[in-house]
């Protein structure tokens, strides 16, 4: 029985299935953890969605920013972009089934036995585990409610970028979504910077990666795994923090970590000639 953690798939279905073959994945015995952004930019997003959905209880995922964007497009609150390569999903006969399933997925996964936490982008350095869990649950409840399309319509924007318990309404949900699905850097006081996206070696002095702040969750013995940040190339984080997005959809590779023995598996991009 293995726990297999895989970074952002982004529609790279062939590479995804090849990784599973490398690790001899058996859905009857093994469990996949997927860091979100199942869709967009790669060539085969609909195949990824259909396969992951078919795995049932053998997979644990979190929503990424591209997954949420696809839900917003499907809900009619924003236009589709050709570069996302998601038209096949939107035109598919099972689009409603697939995206209703996707909309019901969480923003955080916590396993107390494995001492493991997963989100798409990371954990706000000002949050402990209980706070992170409760904040994620607020967004999840809104996404499965009758007002989900309002949440999707108003999630775009970089403010507020400062955590406060008294945040309210849609701005509160936007902060949670930005933290869990878009965050990379914070200012020294912990406020989010939503602009700079490059690797830490290129970052201005006033910014630090979220994982370089003291972390209340790591201090309790948990590990954190996340995706989202391809320019990290899976490196440069402190102990117990595992970045898994290695930019397959950009011509890099897809990365998987087998949790029990910390063995990494990778598969290079198979559609590099089509990367733009």
C-alpha positions in Angstrom: 0.0 0.0 0.0 1.6 3.2 -1.2 0.7 6.9 -0.9 1.8 8.6 -4.2 1.9 12.4 -4.3 1.9 14.0 -7.7 2.4 17.7 -8.7 0.4 19.8 -11.1 -0.8 17.6 -14.0 -2.2 20.5 -16.2 -3.7 18.2 -18.7 -0.5 16.1 -19.2 -2.4 12.8 -19.3 0.2 10.6 -21.0 2.9 11.7 -18.6 0.5 11.1 -15.6 -0.3 7.6 -16.7 3.3 6.8 -17.4 4.3 7.9 -13.9 1.6 5.6 -12.4 3.0 2.7 -14.4 6.5 3.5 -13.0 5.3 3.2 -9.5 3.0 0.2 -10.3 0.0 2.1 -9.0 -2.9 -0.1 -8.0 -6.1 1.7 -7.1 -7.2 -1.2 -5.1 -4.4 -0.7 -2.6 -2.7 2.6 -3.3 -3.8 6.2 -2.8 -3.0 9.2 -5.0 -2.6 12.7 -3.7 -2.8 15.3 -6.4 -1.8 18.9 -5.7 -4.4 20.5 -8.0 -4.4 22.2 -11.4 -5.5 19.0 -13.0 -6.5 21.0 -16.1 -5.4 23.7 -18.5 -2.3 24.4 -20.6 -1.6 20.8 -21.4 -3.2 18.8 -24.3 -5.4 16.3 -22.5 -7.3 17.9 -19.7 -10.5 16.1 -20.2 -8.8 12.7 -20.1 -7.2 13.7 -16.8 -10.5 14.7 -15.3 -12.3 11.5 -16.4 -9.6 9.2 -15.2 -9.1 11.0 -11.8 -12.9 11.0 -11.2 -13.0 7.3 -12.0 -10.6 6.5 -9.2 -13.1 7.3 -6.5 -11.8 6.9 -3.0 -8.3 6.0 -4.3 -7.5 9.6 -5.0 -7.3 12.7 -2.8 -7.1 16.1 -4.6 -7.2 19.7 -3.9 -8.4 22.5 -6.1 -5.9 24.7 -7.8 -6.3 28.2 -9.4 -6.7 26.7 -12.9 -9.4 24.3 -11.7 -11.3 27.2 -10.2 -10.9 29.2 -13.3 -12.3 26.4 -15.4 -15.3 26.3 -13.0 -15.8 30.0 -13.5 -15.7 29.7 -17.3 -18.2 26.8 -17.2 -20.5 28.9 -14.9 -20.4 31.8 -17.5 -18.8 34.4 -15.3 -15.7 34.7 -17.4 -14.7 33.9 -20.9 -12.6 30.9 -22.0 -9.1 31.5 -23.2 -7.6 29.5 -26.1 -4.3 29.2 -24.3 -5.9 27.2 -21.5 -6.7 24.3 -24.0 -9.9 23.4 -22.1 -12.4 23.7 -25.0 -12.7 19.9 -25.2 -14.0 19.8 -21.6 -16.5 22.6 -22.1 -17.9 21.0 -25.3 -18.0 17.4 -23.9 -21.3 15.6 -23.3 -20.3 14.9 -19.7 -19.0 18.4 -18.9 -21.7 19.0 -16.2 -20.9 15.7 -14.5 -17.2 16.3 -14.5 -17.3 19.9 -13.3 -19.9 19.3 -10.7 -17.6 16.7 -9.3 -14.7 19.0 -9.5 -16.5 21.8 -7.8 -17.1 19.5 -4.8 -13.4 18.9 -4.2 -11.6 20.4 -1.2 -8.9 23.0 -0.9 -7.0 21.2 1.8 -6.2 17.6 2.6 -5.1 16.6 6.1 -4.1 13.1 7.2 -3.3 12.8 10.9 -1.9 9.3 10.5 0.6 10.3 7.8 1.1 13.7 9.5 0.7 15.3 6.0 -1.1 18.4 4.8 -1.6 19.3 1.1 -2.9 22.4 -0.6 -2.3 23.8 -4.0 -0.1 26.8 -3.2 0.8 26.5 0.4 -0.3 27.5 3.9 -0.4 31.1 5.1 2.5 31.4 7.6 0.1 33.1 10.1 -2.2 30.1 10.2 -2.1 27.0 12.4 -3.6 23.8 11.1 -7.0 24.4 12.6 -7.2 27.8 11.1 -6.1 26.6 7.7 -8.7 23.8 7.8 -11.5 26.1 8.8 -10.7 28.7 6.2 -10.6 26.1 3.5 -13.9 24.7 4.7 -15.6 28.1 4.3 -14.6 28.2 0.6 -15.6 24.6 0.1 -19.1 25.2 1.6 -19.6 28.3 -0.6 -18.6 26.3 -3.7 -21.2 23.6 -3.1 -23.9 26.2 -2.2 -26.4 27.8 -4.5 -24.3 31.0 -4.6 -21.2 29.3 -5.9 -21.2 31.3 -9.2 -21.0 34.5 -7.1 -17.9 33.2 -5.4 -16.3 32.3 -8.7 -17.2 35.6 -10.2 -15.7 37.6 -7.3 -12.6 35.5 -6.6 -10.5 37.5 -9.1 -8.4 40.2 -7.6 -5.3 40.6 -5.3 -7.0 42.3 -2.3 -7.3 41.9 0.6 -3.8 40.6 1.0 -3.6 40.9 4.8 -5.0 38.2 7.2 -7.4 39.3 9.8 -10.0 37.3 11.7 -12.6 40.0 11.1 -12.5 39.7 7.3 -16.1 39.2 6.1 -18.1 38.3 3.0 -16.7 37.7 -0.4 -13.5 39.5 0.3 -12.8 37.0 3.1 -13.3 34.1 0.7 -11.1 35.8 -1.9 -8.3 36.0 0.6 -8.7 32.3 1.4 -8.7 31.3 -2.2 -5.7 33.5 -3.0 -3.8 32.0 -0.1 -4.6 28.4 -0.8 -4.4 28.5 -4.6 -2.3 31.5 -5.7 0.2 32.5 -3.0 4.0 32.3 -3.5 5.5 35.2 -1.7 4.8 37.3 1.4 6.1 40.6 2.7 8.0 40.6 6.0 4.8 41.2 8.0 3.1 38.2 6.3 0.9 40.1 3.8 0.5 38.3 0.5 2.3 39.5 -2.6 0.3 38.3 -5.6 2.5 39.8 -8.3 6.0 38.3 -8.3 6.1 34.7 -9.7 9.7 33.9 -10.4 12.2 31.8 -8.4 13.4 33.0 -5.0 16.9 33.7 -6.4 15.3 36.5 -8.5 13.0 37.9 -5.8 13.3 41.4 -4.5 14.6 41.8 -1.0 11.3 42.7 0.6 9.7 39.4 -0.4 10.2 35.9 1.1 8.6 32.6 0.0 5.8 31.7 2.3 7.7 28.6 3.4 10.6 30.6 4.6 8.6 32.1 7.5 8.3 30.2 10.8 5.6 27.7 10.2 3.1 26.7 12.9 2.1 23.5 11.1 5.6 22.2 10.6 6.3 22.9 14.3 3.7 20.4 15.2 5.4 17.6 13.3 3.3 17.7 10.1 4.7 17.9 6.6 3.3 20.1 3.8 3.2 19.2 0.1 2.1 21.7 -2.5 2.3 22.4 -6.3 1.6 25.7 -8.2 5.2 27.0 -8.3 6.9 25.5 -11.3 9.9 27.9 -11.1 11.0 26.3 -7.9 11.8 23.1 -9.9 11.0 21.1 -6.8 13.9 22.5 -4.8 14.8 25.0 -2.2 12.3 24.4 0.6 13.0 23.7 4.3 12.7 20.2 5.7 9.2 18.7 5.8 8.0 20.9 3.0 7.7 19.2 -0.4 7.2 21.2 -3.6 6.0 19.0 -6.5 5.2 21.2 -9.4 8.0 20.8 -11.9 6.4 22.4 -14.9 5.5 19.5 -17.1 3.0 21.6 -19.1 5.8 24.1 -19.8 8.2 21.5 -21.2 9.6 20.4 -17.8 8.6 17.1 -16.1 5.9 15.6 -14.0 7.0 14.6 -10.5 5.7 12.0 -8.1 6.8 11.3 -4.5 6.1 8.0 -2.9 5.5 9.0 0.7 6.5 5.9 2.5 10.1 5.8 1.3 10.4 9.3 0.0 11.4 8.0 -3.5 10.8 10.4 -6.4 9.6 9.4 -9.9 9.6 11.8 -12.8 8.5 11.8 -16.4 9.6 14.4 -19.0 7.1 16.3 -21.0 5.9 14.5 -24.1 4.4 17.4 -26.0 7.3 19.8 -25.8 7.0 20.8 -29.4 3.5 22.2 -28.6 4.5 24.2 -25.6 4.0 27.9 -26.0 
